[in-house]
Structures are given as structure tokens and as C-alpha cells.
Amino acid sequence: MAKIVIKQVKSSIKRPANQKKVMASLGLRKMNQEVEHEATPSILGMVNKVKHMVSVKEI
């Protein structure tokens, strides 16, 4: 599997609760924080839910 780096670029303040939970489950809590994950279908689905708040790059 490929690895991806997910970076939070927008705040989760004033977002629906399900989007906040997705951000927390990805491990993102602060602005400009980066986390590394395997590019599994479940992770890619979570990224797709919050694509307007994150940037993704492949390693």
C-alpha cells in the first residue's frame, strides 16, 4: 500500500459533528498538523469526507 500525508489546512470550528469526528479519527487536532497513513479504502473515504479541510500528498 502507498503511504499518504494528510495536512489540516482549515479549521474544524463550525463544522458538523460527523466531520469533526472524522478529523479526530484521522489524528488531526491542530492547524497545519500532518499525519501519515496507509492509503487504505477506509482512510481514503474519510479523507474524501473532509477534503475541503485537508490537503493530501502521496509519499
HULINKA-V212290 format. One record per residue. N is the residue number from 1. RES is the residue in three letters. PSI is psi in degrees with one decimal (NA if undefined). Layout:
N:RES:PSI  N:RES:PSI
This chain:
1:MET:147.6  2:ALA:154.8  3:LYS:145.8  4:ILE:150.7  5:VAL:125.2  6:ILE:127.9  7:LYS:131.4  8:GLN:122.0  9:VAL:-13.6  10:LYS:155.0  11:SER:153.1  12:SER:10.1  13:ILE:140.1  14:LYS:34.9  15:ARG:157.3  16:PRO:153.9  17:ALA:-36.5  18:ASN:-33.1  19:GLN:-36.7  20:LYS:-39.1  21:LYS:-37.2  22:VAL:-43.4  23:MET:-42.3  24:ALA:-38.7  25:SER:-25.1  26:LEU:-14.9  27:GLY:15.6  28:LEU:122.3  29:ARG:-27.4  30:LYS:160.4  31:MET:144.7  32:ASN:14.5  33:GLN:139.8  34:GLU:140.2  35:VAL:154.1  36:GLU:131.4  37:HIS:159.4  38:GLU:147.8  39:ALA:65.4  40:THR:161.3  41:PRO:-35.2  42:SER:-41.2  43:ILE:-42.6  44:LEU:-33.1  45:GLY:-39.9  46:MET:-41.0  47:VAL:-38.5  48:ASN:-32.7  49:LYS:-34.0  50:VAL:31.4  51:LYS:-20.3  52:HIS:-8.7  53:MET:-4.1  54:VAL:160.8  55:SER:144.8  56:VAL:135.3  57:LYS:147.0  58:GLU:141.7  59:ILE:NA
